[in-house]
Amino acid sequence: MSHIIIENDNTWRLSGELSFATVGALLTEFIQRAALKPPKVLDLCNVTRTDSAGLALLIELRGLTKDASMNFRNIPEQMFKLAALSGVENLVNG
């Protein structure tokens, strides 16, 4: 099971698997929770596994929060590799 943990007003944490099976629900949850104030930091320290859908989720979240300047922290190595192969590492690095 994947979910969002709100540490404080500025930092949220993704937990669990970021895959084709989970990202739709996570995106919906993020949009609902971020309606008033999106986080400044999204921490991925508790992500257990990811695939290209997880990378697509981060790119989508970056687009949704472009005015809020959200940063990603503790991005899994596998996700960095996927981003580099796809030529989008600048979207997950900041």
BELRAPE-V564735 format. One record per residue. N is the residue number from 1. RES is the residue in one letter. SS is DSSP state (h for helix, s for strand, l for the rest). OMEGA is omega in radians with two decimals (NA if undefined). Layout:
n=N res=RES ss=SS omega=OMEGA
n=N res=RES ss=SS omega=OMEGA
//
This chain:
n=1 res=M ss=l omega=3.12
n=2 res=S ss=l omega=3.11
n=3 res=H ss=s omega=3.13
n=4 res=I ss=s omega=3.07
n=5 res=I ss=s omega=3.12
n=6 res=I ss=s omega=3.13
n=7 res=E ss=l omega=3.08
n=8 res=N ss=l omega=-3.08
n=9 res=D ss=l omega=-3.05
n=10 res=N ss=l omega=-3.03
n=11 res=T ss=s omega=3.03
n=12 res=W ss=s omega=-3.11
n=13 res=R ss=s omega=3.01
n=14 res=L ss=s omega=-3.10
n=15 res=S ss=s omega=3.09
n=16 res=G ss=s omega=-3.04
n=17 res=E ss=s omega=3.03
n=18 res=L ss=s omega=-3.07
n=19 res=S ss=l omega=3.12
n=20 res=F ss=l omega=-3.09
n=21 res=A ss=l omega=-3.00
n=22 res=T ss=l omega=-2.97
n=23 res=V ss=h omega=3.12
n=24 res=G ss=h omega=3.13
n=25 res=A ss=h omega=3.12
n=26 res=L ss=h omega=3.12
n=27 res=L ss=h omega=3.11
n=28 res=T ss=h omega=3.13
n=29 res=E ss=h omega=-3.13
n=30 res=F ss=h omega=-3.12
n=31 res=I ss=h omega=3.13
n=32 res=Q ss=h omega=-3.09
n=33 res=R ss=h omega=-3.06
n=34 res=A ss=l omega=-3.09
n=35 res=A ss=l omega=-3.13
n=36 res=L ss=l omega=-3.10
n=37 res=K ss=l omega=3.11
n=38 res=P ss=l omega=3.14
n=39 res=P ss=l omega=3.02
n=40 res=K ss=l omega=-3.13
n=41 res=V ss=s omega=3.02
n=42 res=L ss=s omega=-3.06
n=43 res=D ss=s omega=-3.12
n=44 res=L ss=s omega=-3.06
n=45 res=C ss=s omega=-3.11
n=46 res=N ss=s omega=3.07
n=47 res=V ss=s omega=-3.07
n=48 res=T ss=s omega=-3.14
n=49 res=R ss=s omega=3.12
n=50 res=T ss=s omega=3.03
n=51 res=D ss=l omega=-3.09
n=52 res=S ss=h omega=3.08
n=53 res=A ss=h omega=3.07
n=54 res=G ss=h omega=3.08
n=55 res=L ss=h omega=3.11
n=56 res=A ss=h omega=3.10
n=57 res=L ss=h omega=-3.14
n=58 res=L ss=h omega=3.12
n=59 res=I ss=h omega=3.10
n=60 res=E ss=h omega=3.13
n=61 res=L ss=h omega=3.10
n=62 res=R ss=h omega=3.12
n=63 res=G ss=h omega=-3.14
n=64 res=L ss=h omega=-3.05
n=65 res=T ss=l omega=-3.05
n=66 res=K ss=l omega=3.12
n=67 res=D ss=l omega=-3.09
n=68 res=A ss=l omega=3.11
n=69 res=S ss=l omega=3.11
n=70 res=M ss=l omega=3.10
n=71 res=N ss=s omega=3.09
n=72 res=F ss=s omega=3.14
n=73 res=R ss=s omega=3.09
n=74 res=N ss=l omega=3.12
n=75 res=I ss=l omega=3.14
n=76 res=P ss=l omega=-3.13
n=77 res=E ss=h omega=3.13
n=78 res=Q ss=h omega=-3.14
n=79 res=M ss=h omega=3.07
n=80 res=F ss=h omega=3.14
n=81 res=K ss=h omega=3.09
n=82 res=L ss=h omega=3.14
n=83 res=A ss=h omega=3.12
n=84 res=A ss=h omega=3.11
n=85 res=L ss=h omega=-3.12
n=86 res=S ss=h omega=-3.13
n=87 res=G ss=l omega=-3.11
n=88 res=V ss=l omega=-3.10
n=89 res=E ss=h omega=3.11
n=90 res=N ss=h omega=3.14
n=91 res=L ss=h omega=3.12
n=92 res=V ss=h omega=3.13
n=93 res=N ss=h omega=-3.10
n=94 res=G ss=l omega=NA
//
